[in-house]
């Protein structure tokens, strides 16, 4: 009996030790110690990434939703910031970039009452001053539009984003390549709606159209009436938020949010053509094999060079590292 008790005690102590070790990353003192050993450039990059995601949290994002680029704190994004966010699309320039990161963050004033109430950068690495990678969990739920308090009686969920970052000499984001996995599943969890249901998809079109007509007026008007909007959108597939870069209703639902910031730019995206010429097209069908992989054009640098310390990783036929210029 004593032997069995001692064995159990040893097992308990071993389990406790292992669990304590596993808890170390979440321990505040251990976390501070780990971060204190980061090189200065890595700490700078981490701070920048945290500041960016903290501006997606309600009500931090409200000034940017209302005022656009003028409300973005200096030092976060370069004026030449360019990147790709799957499954939403490519973004070129400061305004395009900051609108994606901040203005698309949900606010509880919208119909569903959902907002981001916390942004946790869970994973981070930076092997050189110009490059970093991160994973963020964006905690979402029903948020009081006045107090910002989370209604814990209603479901909460999490939206994640994996991102590679490239910084300029001033530590501002110059280029980014990000991915939002399971956006469709998060949307369903956040809204409580089965987005694969044809009835829900049809209803969504009738909800989107009044908002489009309200946001896009005068020179920015896209449809003759709400009925015209509904009839035209009925001819288009609903699509999926896991592939929101296309001529579908899901894409228009996303870009409808941005019409509040720059209606002259984004109203054409929710219109019947999905954009306007010569190069302001977003909700149009794309060539997957080309548009998701045009890194040379988008980033202005060879593949494998943009987000790699000491890159490029790839060398084309007949091309040597000596004549493959860095950015």
N, C-alpha and C positions, 0 to 999 in steps of 0.2 A: 504493500500500500504506500509506504514511504517512498519507495523507488519510483512508483508511478507518479506520486505527487511532485517529486523533484524533477522528473522528466517533463511533467506539465509546466512546472515553473520555469524550467530552462527554455521550453518552447515559447512560453509567454514572453520571457525576457528577450528572446531572439526576435520574435515578431514585433515587439515594441521597438527594438533597435532598428529593425528594417523600416518600420513605418515612420520612425523619426527621421531616418535618412531620406525617405521618400518625400517627407514633408518639407525638407530644407528649402526648396525653391520658393515655397509659399511663405516661409518664415520671414518676417520683415527685416530683422537684423541680418539674416543671411543674404537676403536680396540686396540690401544696401551694400554689404561687403562685396558681393559679386559685382555690382555695378561700379563700385569705387575702383575696381581694377580695370575697367574699360579704358582703352586709350582715349585721349581727349576727342579725337575725331569721331570715334564710335559713340561716345556719350553725346556729342553734338548731333549726330545723325539720329540717335534714339530720341533725343529731346524734340527734334523737328518732327519726326513721325508721330510722336505722342501728341504734339500740339495740333497737328493736322487732324488726327482722329478725334481729339477732344472737341474740335469745332464742329463735329457732326452730332454732338450730344445736344439735346434740347435743354435749355433755350439758347445755347451758345451759337447755334446755326441761324437763329432768327434774323440777326442783322444782315447776314449775307443773303438770305432769302429775300429780304426786303430791299437791300441796297446794292446787291451784286458785288463786283470786284472791289469797289471802294471800301467795303467793310472787312476785307481780308487783311489780317495783320501782315506787315512787311517781313520779309526774310524766310517765308515758307516755300513759295514757288517762284521760280525764275519767270521773267516775262516771256521766255522762249519755251516754257514747259510743254512737253509733248508726251503722249503716252497712249496705251491701249488698255482698256478694261473689258475683259471678257465676262459676261456675254453682251455688253452694252455697245462697244464700238471704239473707234479711235478719236482722240481729242488733241487738237493742235492749238497751242497758244495759251496764255495765262487765263483768259476768261473762260475758254472751253474747259480747261482743267479744273479750275476752282469751282465752276458750276457743277461739274460731276461730283467732286468730293463733298461739297458742302450744301449746295442748293437742292440736290436730290435726297438728302437726308430727310426722312419723314418728320412732319410736325403734327402735334395733336389737334391743330385747328382743322386738319383735313377730316374727311368724312369718317374714317375709321378710328380717329383719335389716338393713333400710334406714334410713338417717338422713340428715339434712341436715348436711353437714360444713363448709359455707361459704356465706355470704350476701353477695353483691356488689351494692351499689346502684350501678347503671351509669349511670342517667340521673336528673337531679333539676333541678327549677326551682321557684322560689318568688318570685313577684312582689310579695307583700305579706305582712305578718306572719301573717295568718290562713289562707293558702292555699298549698298546695304540690302538686306532682305528681312521681311517681317510677316508675322501673322497676327491679325487683330480679331477679337471677338466683340461685336457690337451688340450689346444687350438691348432688346426692344420690348416694349409693352405699352399698355394704355397709360398715358401720362396726363396729369392735370395741366391744362394749358396755362393756368395762372401760377400755381405753386411749383410745377415740375415734379410733383410727387408721383410715384408709380402706384397704380391701383393693383395691389397684390391679389385682389379677389378675381382678377381676370388673367388669362394666360399670358405668360411672357415667353420670349423666344430669343434666339441668337442668330445673327447674321455674321458670317466670317468673310475675311478677305486676306488672301495671300498676295504679297506684292514684292517686286524687286524695284529698287530705287537707284537713281544716279543723281549725284549732287554736283553743283558747280563749285568754283573756288570759294564762294561766299557761304557755302553750306545750304544753298537753296535747292529744292528739287528741280532738276533739269529734265529728267526723263523718268518714266515709270511704266511698269508692265504688271498689271494686277489681274486677279481672277477672283470672282465671287462664286463659289460653288453652291449648288442647291438653292439658287435664287427662287425658283418656282416653289420648292417645298417650303422655304421660309415665308413666301407670300401667302401660301395657303395656311400655314400655321399662324401667321400674324393676323390674318383676316377671318380665319375660321371658315373659309369658302373652298369648295372643291372646284378648283379652276379647270379641271378636266371635264366638268359637267357642261354639256351643250347649253342647257337652260341658263346656267350662271354666266357662260360666255356671252350669250345673247343679251342678257340683262346688263352685263358690263358695258356693252356698246351703247345702250340707251342711257347709261349713267355718264359715260365719258362725253357724249355729244353736248349736253347742256353746259358742261364745264368748258368745253372747247369754244362754244359760242360766247360764253361769258368772258373768257380770257382773250380771245382773238377777235378784235373788233376793228372797224375802220379799215385802214390799209392792210391790216393783218388778218382780216376775215378770210376764212378758208372755205366755208360752206354757206350756201344760200340761206339755210335754216337748219334747225335741229333735225327736222324730218329728212332733209337732204343729207345731213351728216350720217344719220342712222342708216339710211338706205345705201349710202356708199360704203360704210363700214361693214354692213351685212354681207357685202360682196368680198370682203377680205377675211382671211383666216384670223382666228384669235391669236394664234401663235403660242409661244411659251416664254416665260421669263428666263428660262435657261438658254434661250436663243432669241434675245430681244433686239437683235440687230437684223431687221428685215421689214418687209412690207406687211405688217400685221398690227393688230390692235394692242398687243402687249407693248410693242415699241412705242406706239402713240401714247399709251398710258404713262410711260416713263417720261417722255418728252413734254407731256402736258404739264408736268410739275415745273419744268424749266421755263414755260411761257410766262410765269410770274416774274422772272428775272430779266429776260430779254425777249419780249414777244416778237420783235421784228426778226429775230434769228430763229426762234423755236416754233413759232406758229406754223411756218411752212412744213415743219417736221410732222405735225399732227394732221396736216391737210391731206387731200386725196392723193397727191403725188409724193408725199413723204419727204418733201424738201423743195428747194428752188435752186436754179442755176446761178453761177456755173458749178459751184462746188459745195453748196449748202444742203446736201442730201444726207439724211440719217435713217429714216424709216423706209428704206428701199431694199429689195432683195440684193444680196451680195454674192460674190464668188468666194465661197469659203476658202478654197485652196489658194486664192490670191490675197484676199483682203485681210485674212487673219495672219498672214505670214509675209507681209510686205515690209519687213523690218528695215531693210536698206533704205526704202523710201521714207518710212515714218520717222525713223530715228537718225537717218543720215549717217549710218555707220554699218560696218559689216556685221553679219550674224555672229553671235558669240563674243562680241566686243563690247557691247553697251553696258551689261551688268556683270562683267567679269573683271576681277582684279588681275591685272597683268595679262588680259586677253589680247588678241582674240583666241578663242579655243579652236576655231575652224580655219583651215587654210584651203582656199580654192585651188583648182588645178593650175599649176604654173605660177602660183602666187606664194611668195615667201613672207615671213613675218617682217622682214626689213622694209618691204614696200606696201604693207597693209597699215595705213596710218591710223593712229588712235584719234579719238575725237578731240 
